[in-house]
Amino acid sequence: MKKLSLFFLLLLALASCKKSVEGETSTWNANVNKLKKLKASYPSFADVLDKDLKDAQKKWEDAQKISNEEEKIKKMSEANYTFNTGFVYELGTLESKLEAVNKKNKDLRNAMTDKNVNLDKSDLKEVLRTNDDAKDALTNVEKMLSKGDKSSDQAYRTIKEANSRLSDIERRVDQAMKLINDSKKPAGKKGDKDKSDSTKVKKKKKKIAE
């Protein structure tokens, strides 16, 4: 009975993963809206985004003409895949990465003010350098985005390079944050030390008195 239940659960899972006309249509609408938002956020790349949308729409319109449902779904899926590769995908990834690096660098700056942080000179120098480099990287990427490109190939290379820069600096920010966290003194350590020193002094005084 248990095996039979597992079998039906597997069938249910497979059925939920099966593509449909409705599912592909919903995905298409979401993808188009996402592209429009990217276009509004990065107007310097509007021409390239319009071209990608036009290519995807051609595939989508061709899919609507197919009567065979299975083949139609396949072509609709191919049209949707346009948004998950190439320039549109890279630009969407970059937008998320920009937000992530910005937040992590702010967290790094805030963490540096923690009174329990006890970095040695070399680690402190590395953390400060990373913080400055991250700010520079974010500024440079913003400049690249504001400049834009008319050519699809060049725009793709520009965004790939920007993503690579942000990935490198994100890795360094993560490492800097680890240095900070590893350097923190356990809470109450100073108090424990003072207590220990006080006990030693009392014992020493008692010994002298004896």
C-alpha positions, 0 to 999 in steps of 0.5 A, spaced: 500 500 500 505 504 501 509 503 495 502 504 491 501 511 494 509 513 493 507 511 485 501 516 485 505 521 488 510 520 483 505 521 478 502 527 481 509 530 481 510 529 474 503 531 472 505 538 475 511 539 472 508 537 465 508 544 461 501 546 458 499 552 454 496 556 460 503 555 463 507 557 458 502 563 456 503 565 464 510 565 463 510 569 457 506 574 460 511 574 466 517 575 462 515 580 457 513 584 464 520 583 466 523 585 460 519 592 460 521 593 467 529 592 465 527 597 459 525 602 464 531 601 469 536 601 463 533 606 458 541 606 455 539 598 453 532 600 450 534 598 443 537 591 445 532 589 449 527 591 444 530 587 439 530 581 443 523 582 445 521 582 437 525 576 436 521 572 442 515 575 439 516 572 432 517 565 435 511 566 440 506 568 434 509 562 430 507 558 436 500 560 436 499 558 429 500 551 430 494 546 431 498 540 434 498 542 442 504 538 444 508 541 438 505 548 440 507 548 447 514 546 445 515 552 440 512 556 446 517 554 451 522 556 446 520 563 445 520 563 453 527 560 453 529 567 449 528 570 456 532 565 460 539 566 456 543 571 452 543 579 454 536 579 457 538 574 462 545 577 464 542 584 465 536 581 470 542 577 473 546 583 474 540 587 477 540 582 482 547 582 483 548 589 484 542 589 489 546 584 493 553 587 493 550 594 495 547 590 501 553 586 503 558 592 502 553 596 507 553 590 512 561 590 512 561 598 513 556 597 519 560 591 522 566 595 522 563 599 527 562 593 532 566 594 538 567 587 539 571 587 532 579 586 534 582 586 527 590 586 526 593 591 522 594 587 516 586 584 516 584 591 518 587 594 511 584 588 507 577 590 510 578 597 508 581 596 501 575 591 500 570 596 502 573 602 498 574 597 492 567 595 492 564 602 492 569 603 486 566 597 482 559 599 484 560 606 481 564 603 475 558 598 473 553 604 474 557 608 469 557 602 464 549 601 465 548 608 464 552 608 457 549 602 454 550 599 447 547 599 441 550 593 438 547 586 441 553 583 441 557 589 445 551 590 450 552 582 452 559 583 453 559 589 457 554 586 461 558 579 462 564 583 464 560 587 469 557 581 472 564 578 472 566 584 476 561 584 481 562 577 482 569 578 484 568 584 489 562 580 492 567 574 493 572 579 497 566 582 501 564 575 503 571 574 505 572 581 509 566 579 513 569 573 515 575 576 517 571 581 521 566 575 524 572 571 526 576 577 530 570 578 534 572 577 542 567 573 545 562 577 549 564 578 557 571 576 555 574 582 558 570 582 564 572 575 565 579 577 565 578 582 570 575 578 574 581 573 574 586 578 575 582 581 581 582 574 584 590 573 583 591 580 586 587 577 592 591 571 593 597 574 592 595 579 598 593 574 602 600 570 601 604 576 603 599 577 609 601 570 611 
